[in-house]
Amino acid sequence: MSIKFLAEDDRPREKFLLKGKNSLSDSELLAIIMGSGSRDETAVELARKILTSVDNNWHQLSLLTIKDLVKFKGVGEVKAISIATALEIGKRRANQEIPEKPLISCSKDAYNILKMHLSDLRTEEFWALFLNQSNKVIHIAQLTQGGINQSIVDIRILFKTALEHFSTGIIISHNHPSGNLKPSAEDISVTKTVKEAGNVMNIQLLDHLIITQNAYTSFSDEGLL
């Protein structure tokens, strides 16, 4: 449905979905926070009036109290609290440091991340680390749970997840509850399949780890990739 056929109060939300958050004006963002306008004004018009009163400055808007905000016709306590809450979230976000993504430089780095998920399990599970071009972990996912001695890998889910996170490299891993670190014929076959699929999609398989309770085997270290 085209944006022009929608009620104006719905347009900012629809515009967000159709064109993305960066396409929205400040008044449209504020209108989404408020949710609705007044009897005489749409949410966008009300938002525009509020922002005009503070010279279209978010910092100045954050200085307004709940009592200040409810003076605008159409803004009750619920809307005022929603506005104040959104601005407080923005303030806290600005004050937080961006978490550093773990860097994988060797198999031990990958093992240190994955062992907390896999080392103490009684059944097999299949996990993957998804990396960017700098070999930093951008996503971790459990992809399958298997029976007592096998885990079936769905290659489609693996690479769908990689594409969703714009990964350029992956490290796959599963556990051997038996404590046996030797790769099985199935482990080798799965590794080969994943590597070949990755080559087609330009997503590199960097390693495959087999994890037991207190040790691991790296296909890369062992020259098995």
N, C-alpha and C positions, 0 to 999 in steps of 0.2 A: 504494500500500500504506500502511495506517495505521501510525503510529509504534509503537503498542502491540503489533503483531504481530512486531516486529523484535527480534533479540537486543539486549541492553542496550548492548553495545559498539558496535553499529552505529547506535544511536539518535542520538547527537550529530551524526554526519555526515549522517544522513537529516534530522534536525531542521534542520540548517544549510541543506540544500537546499530543504526545504519551507517554512521560516519565516524564513530569513535569519540572518545571524551575530549580530544583536542579540538574538535570542531565546535564545541559549545562556548558561548560567550559567558562572561562572569554572571550575568543576570540569569542565564539559562541554568547554570550550575546551581545557583542559589534557589531558583525555582524548584529544581528537583529535590533539594534538601527540604524545602518547605512542604512540598507535595501538592499544595493547592493555593489558590488566591483568595480573594474576598468576593462578596456578592457583586461588587462593582468593577473588580479588576481581575485579570488573569494572574496566574502565579508569576509569569514572566514580567508583567507590568508592575506587580507589587515588588518583586525582587529588584527591578530597575529603580524604583522609587527609593527603596532602602539603600541601595548602593550609591545613588546620587547624593543622598544625605551625608555620606562619609567620603565624598569625592572619589568614589569607585576604588577605595583602598581597603583591602582585606584587613590590614593591620588596624586601621581605624574602626572597622566594623567589629573587630574582636574586643574593642574597648567598651562597646555598648553593653549595658547590663540587661537582664531580663526585663526590668521595668522600662528601660529605654526602648526595647524592641516591641513590647506590647502596645506602645503608643501608636504604632502604625496600624491603621484600620485593616483588619484581616489577619493580624498576627496575635494569636493567643499564646498562652503559656507553653503549649505543646510545640508550636512552631518556633517560638523563641528559644526553647531548650534545644530543639533540633539544630538551630543555627549555631548556638553557643557550643554545642557538643562537636559539631563538624569543625568549627574553628579551633577548638581545643585539640582535637585529633591532629589537625594540620600543624599546630604548634609543637606537639610532642614528637611528631614525625620529623620535623625540622631539627629537633634537638638530639635525635638518635643517630648513631653512626650506622652506616650500612654494613650488615654482617659480612665478614670476609668469607668468600667461598673457599672450601678446602682445595688445596692444590695436590694433584696426584703426580708425583715424580718417580715413583717406583711401586712395585707390587705391595710392599709393606704399608704404604700410605692407604691403598685401597683396602687392604686387610683390616687395618685399624678402624676403618669406618664400618665395614661389613660384619666384622666379628660380633658386634653387639646385637646384630639382628639374627645371626645364623649359628653361632657356636654352640648354643645349648639346646637346640631343638631336637625333638625325638623323631620327627618326620622331615622329609626333604622339602625345601622351598627354593625357589629361583628368584634372585634379586638382580638388579642392575643399577649401576652408576651411570649417569648421563653427563658428559663433559662438554665444555665449550672449546674453542680453538686454543685457549690458553691452558688446557688440561685442568681446568677448575670444575668441581662438581656443581652442577646447576640443578640436579634432581636425583632423588633416590627413590626406587620403587620396588615393591614386592610384586612380582608378575604372576607367579603360580605357586600353588601348594600341591604337593604330590602325596603319594602313599608312603608306606614305611621305608621303601628303598628306591623310589624313583620320582622324578619331577618332570612333568611334561611341559615343554617350552612352546609357547605360541609365538612364532616368529612375527606374525602380523601385529600382535599387541606390543611386542618389544620395539619394533620400528615405528609403529604409530606413536608410541610414547616419545621416542627419540625425535620424531618430526615435530610433535607438539611443543617440545622444549628447544627446538632449533639446535639439537646436539650435533656435534661433528665427530664425537667419539663415544664409545660405550665400553664399559667393563661389566661382564656378566659374572655371576657367581651362584653357586649352590652348595649346600652342605651335605656331608656324608655322616649321618648319625652313627654309623658303624665304627667310625674312626679311621677308616681306610683312606689314605691320601692318594692312592693310585687311580688315575682316570680310567673309567670304564670305556668300553667300546661305544656305548651310547653317548657318554660325555664328549668323546672325540668327534663323533658324528654331529652332535649338536653344535659344537664349536665350529666345525667346518661349514655347516649350513648357515650359521649366523655370520661368519666371516664373508662368505660368498654373497649373501644378501646385502651386507653392508657395503661391499665393493660396488654393487650395482647402484646403491643409493648414495654413495659417497659419504658413508658414515663408517668410520673405522672401528673395527673390533680391536681394542687395545690389550685386553687380557681376559682370561677366564680363571677364576679362583675356585678351587675346591676347599671348603673350610670344615675342619673338625673342631672338637672342643678347645683344643689348645695349639693348633697348627694349621698350616694351609699349603696348598700346592698352586703355583702360578704357571699357567700354560706358557706365558711369555718367557718367564725365567727358564723354563725347561725346554724352550725351543719348539713348542708344540703348536704354535700359531701358524 
